[in-house]
Amino acid sequence: MKEPFNPGWQGIPDPEPEQKKDILIEIGTSLYPLSPQTQKYVGLATKSEYEHNSSVLIINEPHFDVTGQFAVYKLLETFFTETPQLVSETTFLAEGLPVNQTLSLAPLVDAIPNPDEDTIWEVLSTFLIPGYAAYAWKFNPHLPIVGTEDPSLYQLSRDMWANMPANPSAQELALWNVSVAARNRQIAKTLIEHTQRLQNPILFIGDAHLLGLSKVVGRQDAKMPLDIYDFLKEEKVGHTFLSTTSSKRRTRQNVETYRRLMLAQQSGKYEDYISLMLTGERETTVTPSPENAAEYLKLILGKRQGSPGETHPSPSKAFSLQRENRFIDAAQEYSALSATKPGVPGYIISVQESLLRDVTSKILRAKKGPGSKQGPPEPNLPLFGPRIAKDHYHRVSQFATQFSKTPGHQETINNAMSPQWETRYGGALVIAAAEEIGQARIRAFEARHTLPNGRINRVDIATTNNIAVECKNAASWVPRSRINKWVEQAITRLKQSRENYHYSATVIVVPQQQNAEKIQTEVDTYLRLKHPHLLRKIRVCRVNELNQLLRQYR
């Protein structure tokens, strides 16, 4: 039988990893190796070239990236395993904490004294603690973690960021940059003071603090020290800067979540932010908060205890596969886990997209050739992407057979096998909805009718009893503005066409992890204000609730 679809990809062997050698870095007045194992977690290593009497280690604190935070944890684990003599000479210096204030990890140690890597990943993904605190929690809870910030200046800088408009003016950005520069003086002073007492104080700081402001104003134009680099150079303290492997991508959602956390820090009330974390929306923080991380952990453990026999995914396994250049395995692992546990932290879209880029460039190649016929997909080649299940290919094959006589089925298949993961995920949701409804009750997929104004009314699934089923592949929190657009689209579906055809109701299907009840409340609020006569004509449900809802329209 002729295959109805083809992704157009063919597997080729993984590339051989480059043979790496030790890199020597200067700490104090001595040289220490970064082994090839440690270098797996280092994305960038630079060192100061100016004259200095001793040197310190500075590690980037990747505010927006769970993968980067986990890499910090792994970097420290491997580095101190290979240089145990440095542990007693080490203090972690933290961004966001008041100067000389120590951070106690007792709440986390009390909750779980010896966390496994999956638990560490889960807590890191809330960004209530950073990667270096996770290392201390696991291996050395008594390792000093000390603050570096002038609290007034940090609060000012934090509050300016939290309340900054979406499109700040040049003056607003300049004021915020001044607040960062003011913070840098105290941070550098604290670091320099610790170098006089210990061989290995490690500063964890966002990379913009090291050199970022000089790039804004130009180093030659700066009339005073701005960056930590400047203050260290003045005191003849050299530095090695390590940035971990990261898939950070700054998005509007990242910035909005960051702003919410800054507001939680302002008020000291973390309850709403923890609730946000439990729904799967998470991105970043600066000030570590072991107390709130422990509270989050207790809630997660309580949920697990309430679900006996439930298995939990292992994101650290996928991370390890990625570090070993096993990109096909890593991509499949990330994709499948994000499909089975979409609420589990760590599967942010930027991580997925980074993996897809890696796999596309290093692992896969398109079949080409003028006039050549494309064969069937490789049966063992995973079709990956955010929330694409391991059995995706099998389910598309089953759909192709089961719905072969239903109009529009081929377009749904094409969507499910699209090179674009967003389209592929949308096609997967339509197939899941079709499986739930059943072939006998579906009139057509991608049904089209022409409206009086000439526009085309296109519906994902048209049922035999004239219900328009629209599938919305929203993977994370849906803002009210987007829900309102869904409602207007659903109203269009109810309009009569030139052929005198119209649907009696529109059902909006959302993925299993979505809060359908909350979205329905937003829909009803919008309808009461603008289209009260259409109340109960537009309904929202998850895939597994679809049949129950459709029965109400018989």
N, C-alpha and C positions, 0 to 999 in steps of 0.2 A: 504494500500500500504506500502511496506517495506521502511523504511527510508534509504536513500542512504548514510547518513553520521551520525557521532555521536562524539561530542567533548569529551565525557567521564567524564564530571564533574557534580556534584550534589550539590545543595546549602544546607548549614546547618546554623543554627542561628548565628547571630553576638555574639561574646563573651561579657559578661558583663564587662564594664570598671571597673578597680580597684578603690576602694574607697580611695581617697587621702585626706590628711590633710594638713593644713598650714605648710609651711617650713619657719623658721625664718632666715633671713639673716641680717648681720651686715652692717650698713651704718653709717659712722661717728663713734659715740660711742653708737648708739641705735640699737635696733632690729626691723625689719619690716617683715611682713608676705608676703610670696608668696602663694596666695590662690590656690586651685585646678583649678580654672578657668585660672589663670595666668600660672600654671604649664603645661597646655595643649601645650604651645608654648616653653617649656623648654626641650631640649633634654638631657642636662647634667648640673649639678650644683656642683661646687667644691669650697672649701674655703681654705685659707692659714692656716697652723698649727703653724707657727712660732710666737714668741712673738711680739705683736704690740700694739700701743697706740690708733689707730683708723683704720677704714677699708673703702675701696672703692669698688664700683661695676664696673666690667669689663664685657662687653658683646661682644661675638664673632661677628665679621663682616664677614658674609659668602660670600666671594667674588664670588664664582662660582654658586650661587644657588638662583633662584628667590623665591622658596618656603621658604628658610631660611630667605631671606630679608623680605618677607611678614610676617613671624613669628616674626621677630624683631619688626615690626610695631605693630602687635597684642599684643605682650608681653608688649610693652610700654603702649599701650592703656589700657589694663586691670590693669597693675601695678599702673599707675598714677590715674586711676579711684578709686582704692582702697586706695591709699596713696596720696590724693591731697595736703596734707601739705608739701610734698617734692618738689612740682613743682617749687616754688619760690627759692628753694635752689639748683636747678639743672642747670648744664651746660653740654652739650654734647661735648665731646672731640673727634675730628675726625682724623683718619689716613689719610695721603695723603695731608692734607692742611698745608700750612706754619704756623709755630708756632705763636699763638695769632691772626692769621687772622680769622675774622668772616665770616661765610657763610650766605649770604642773600638769602632768599627764595622768595623774591619779584617777580621775573619773573613767578614762578609757581602760587603764590597767585593771581597775576594779570590775569593769564590765566584762572584759576579756583579757586575761593576763598575757596570753600568747596567741595573738591573732594569726589566722592563716592568710594567704595572699588574696583570696577572694574577699574576705572580710575587709582587709586593708583597702582593696580596690573600691569596695562599696562605700566605705567611709570617706576615702579620698575624693570620691566623685561628688560628695556634697560640698567640697571645698571649705568645710568648716575647720579642717586641719590641712596643712600642706604636706608634701612628700617627706621633708626632713623630720617632721613630728611623727610621721608614721614609722620611719626608721627607728627613732628613739623608743616609740611605743613597743615595737617588736623586739628590739635587740638590747636597748640600754635606756630604760625609763628614767634613770637618774642622771643621764647626760644633760648638762646645763643648757637650757634654751633661754636666751636673754634678749630683752627688747632693746631697740636702738633709737626709738623715735622720741622727739619732743612731742608730748601728748597734745598740746594746744595746736601746734602746727599740723600734726597728722589729722586731728579732727577737722581743722579748717579745710585742708586739702580734700579729705574724704567727703565733707559736706558739700564743697563746691562741685565735686564730681557727681555726687548723688543728685544734686538739683540742677545740673547743667542741662540746657535744652537739647533737643535732638540735633539741631543745627546751630551750634554755638558760634557766636561772633568771634572775630579775631581778638577783640579785647578780652572776652571771657576766657578764651584759650590762653592768652598771654598771662592773665591773672592766675590761672591754674598752674601754668608752668613756673611762675614765680613761687607759688606755694610748694611745689616739688623741689625747687632749688633750695628753698629755706630748710626743708627737711633734710636735704643731703648733707648739710654741714654737721648736724648732730649725729646722723648715721655714720659718717666717716670718722668723726671724733670718737665715737664708741668703739668702732673697729680698731682704730689706731691704739686706743688705750688698752684694748685686750691683747694686741700684739706684744705689748710690753710685759704681759704677765704669762701668756701662754704661747706655745709654738704654733698652734693650729686653730685659731678662731676662724670659723667659716661664716661668711656673710651670705645670706639668702635674700636676694633683692631682684625686683623687676629690672630687666636690662636697660630700660630707659634711664634709670638712675645713674648708671655707670657713665654713659656718654651721650644720652639722648638730648639734653638741653643744649649742649654745644652744637649739635647738628641743627637745632632750630635757629640759634642766633649766629652761628659761625664762631669757631674757636678763636679766630683772629680778632673778631669784634668784641669778644667778651672782656669786660674790664675787671672782672672779679671771678673767683672760682665759682663754678656752677654745678659741676658734676662731681660724683665721688672720685672719679679719675683725677680731677684737678687737686682735690684735697690730699689724696694719697701721694701724688707727685710732689706736692709742696713738702711733705714730711719724708720724702725718699723711701716710701713703702711701695714696693712693686706689687703686682697682682697677676694671678692666673684666673681667667674667667672661663667657666664651663657653662655651656647651654645644652640642656638635655635634648634628646630626640623628641620631637613634638609634631603634632598635626594641628596646631592652633590656627584657627581662622577667625578673624574678628568679624562678627556679624551683629546685626541690629538686636537679635535675640540675646546674644552674649552680653552686649552692653546693657540691655534692659534688665537682665537677671543680676548683673553686677550692681546696677543701681539699686535694685530691691534689697540686696544684701547690705549695701552701704546704709540704706534707710533703717534696716534692722539693727545695725550697729549703732546708729544714731539714737534709737529709742531704747536699745537694750532688750527689746522684745523679739525673740527668735521663733516664737511659736508658728507664726504664719510662714516664715521662711522654711522651717523644718517640714511643714505640711506641703509646701511647694516641692521640696526635695523628694518627698514620698510619692508625688505624682510623676516624677521623672524629669522635671525641669530643673536643671542645675548647671551652673557654670563656674563661679569664681568667688574668692574672697582674698583679703589681705591679712586681717587680724586673725590669728589662730584662736579657736574656741573649743578646746577639748570637752568642756562641760556640755555644750550643745551637740557636739559630735557624739558623745556618749548617750545623750538623750535620743538622738536619731537612731543610734545602734540598738538601744533597748526597744524602740518601736519596731524596728526591722526584725529583731529576734522574736518579739512577741507575735508578729505576723507569721513567722516561720513555724513557731511552736503551735500556732493555730491551724497549720496545714500539714498534718502528719503524712509522711511518705512523699511529700513534694520534693522534687530535685531542683537544684539551683545551678545556674550556669557558672562557668569558670572563665571570666574575662581575662584573668592573668595568663591562662593557657594561650589564648589568641594573641595577647601581647608578646609572649615569648616566641611564638611562631613568627610573628612579624619581625622581631629582632634578629631571628635566625635566617632572614631572607626567604622564608617559606611562605611566599605571598599567597599562593592559591589556598593553602591550608588556613592561613590567617584570615583571608577574606571570607572563606566559607564559614569559619568558626564565628567571626564577628556577625556575619549576616544571619546565620541560623540562630545564634543566641539572642540577637536583637528581635528576631521574629517570635521566638518562644517566650521571651521575657522582656517585652518592650519597656517595662517600668524599671528594669534593672539599670543602674547607672553605667556610664562608660561608653554608650553607643551613640554619642553625639554625631550628628551628620558630618561634621568636619573630619572625624576619625574615619568614617566610612568612605567619604570622598577621597581622602588621602590614600586609603588602601586601594580604592578603585583605580586611581591614577598610577599607583605603583604596579598594580597587576597588569593594567593595560599596557604600560610601557615595558615591563620586564618579563612578563609571563605569556601574554597572549599576542596573537597576530591575526589580522583579518585574512580570509581567503579571497584572493583576487584573481583576475584573468578575464579578458573580454570574451563574452559568450559562454564562459564555463558555468556549469550547473553546480549549485551549492548542494552538498550532501547533507544528511541529517546531522543534528548536533552530536558532539562527542558524549556518549551516555554517562561517562564518569566525570565530566567537566562540570563543576558547580556553577550555578547561575547565582551570582552573589549581588549584594547591594543591601542597603539598610532595610532590615525586616523582611528579607527574602528568605523563605524557609528552605531547608535542605531538599524537601520533596517538591520544590516548585516545578521542575521540569516534568515530573511524573504527573502532577495535578493538571498542568497545561495539556499534556497528552491525553489524559482522561477526559478533560473538557472537550478537546477537539473531537473525540469519538462520541461522547454523550450528546453534544449539542450540534453535531454536524449538519442537521437539517433545519436548525433554527437560523433565520435571517440575521446577518450581522455578526455571526460567531467568529468569522475570520478576522474581523477588525479587533475584536477583543483579544484574540490570540496574538495578533501583531503587537498590541500594546503590552501584553504580558511578556513578550520576548524582546521588547525594545532595548537598544543599547543604553538608553537613558533610564537610570534607576527609578526616578520619580514616576515615569510612565509605566515601567515594569511593576512597580509597587501598586499603582492604580489598577493595572490589569489584574494583578493577583487578587485585589479586593473585590473586583467585579466577579471573578471566577468563584471566589468564596461565597459571595452573595447568590450567585447562580446555583451553586451546589446546594445551598440552603433552601432556595425556592423550589427547585426541581424543574426538569425539562418541560413537563406537561403544563406548567402554569406560566411559561415565558413565551410571549408572542414574538419578541425580537430583541436583539442587542443593537446598540447604537441606532435606535429608531429615530427617523427624521421626518419632520413635518414642516411645511412652509407657513409662516405666520402672515397675517394680512399686510404687515409692513415689509415683507420680503425676507425677513430674517429666518434662519433655520432653527427650529426647535429640536435639539438633539438630546436623547435620553439614553442613559447607560443601559438600563433594562426596562423594557415595556412588558407588563404582565398581561395575561389574557383577560383580566377584569379591569383593565384601563388604569392601572396604578403606575406612575412614573417612579422608578427606583434610581436614585442618584448616589453614587459611591464617592465618598470624600476621603482621600488617603492622607488625612492630617495625622502626622506621626507624633506631634507634641501638642502643647497647649494652643488652643485656637482663640485668637483675640475676638472681641465683640464685633469689630469692624468686618472681619472675615465672615463671621456667622451671618451678619446682616446681608452680605453679598450672596451667601448661600440662599437666604430667604428670597431675595429678589429673583434669583435664578429659578428657584422652585415655583415662584408665582408665575414666571414666564411659561413654565411647563404646563400650567393649568389653563393657558389661553387657548381659545379655539383657533384652529388652523384654517387655511384657505379651503382645505378639503372637508371642512366642518367636523374635524376631529379634535377632541380635547380629552385630557386626563382628568379623572375625578379626584385624585389626591397625589401628592408627592411624598415619597418616603426617602429621607436622607440617611444613608448607611455610613457609619463611622467605624474605625478599627476597634478591636476589643479593648484596648487600653484607654480609650476615650471615655469621658464622663458624659454619656448620652443624656442623662437626666438634666445635667447642668446646661448643656447645649439646648435642650428642648425648652428650658425656662427662658433662655435668651431669645429663642425663636418666638415664643409666645408673647414675650414682652414687646418685641418689635411689631408683631402682628396686631396686638391690641392698640398700639399707638397709630399705626398706619393702615392696616388692612384687617380690621376686626371681623369682617365677614368671612375671612379665610381661616379663622381659628379652627384647629383640629383637621384642617385640610393639608397641613404640612407637619409631618411627624419625623422624629429622629430616633434611631435605634442602632444597636450594635449588630454585627452579623448574626450572632446566635439568638437574637431576639426578633429577627426579621419575620419568620413564619408566624409567630404569635401575633405580631402587629398586622400582617397582611390579612389574617383571618378576620380581623375586625371590619374589613371592607367587603366581605362577601355579600 
